[in-house]
């Protein structure tokens, strides 16, 4: 009688431990899947920022070629400025700060150098963001593979627990 109760207890205990292991694997897989989703949001943000930087670089290149006004407070555009009283100095409509006309063909060598350097720095930052996004995508693939492995472990533990129940 004692041996019979021992066998039942051992069987139930073993099946319970397998089910607990399967449950833990499912939880770990769910956490991994959630981490992958969060990483995907980060990748999308990085790519959007890089695309925005590229768009801004192209816009600034075009604006430098065409010419634009830039006020001391950083407002830029041609239409947001009004001619000053003396006809030469323009003022920003938003903040009334003096504005300066900027055009690539009228820049000094130093100004062109600084403009090119800023553009190259911005292009490098955009490339770095894309590189970081690519690295994160590789990590996401690893995380998803880990989640798949954990789900497989859970399924195997449950299948083994079912076989133990049949005995």
Order of alpha helices (4+ residues) and beta strands (2+ residues): alpha-beta-beta-beta-beta-alpha
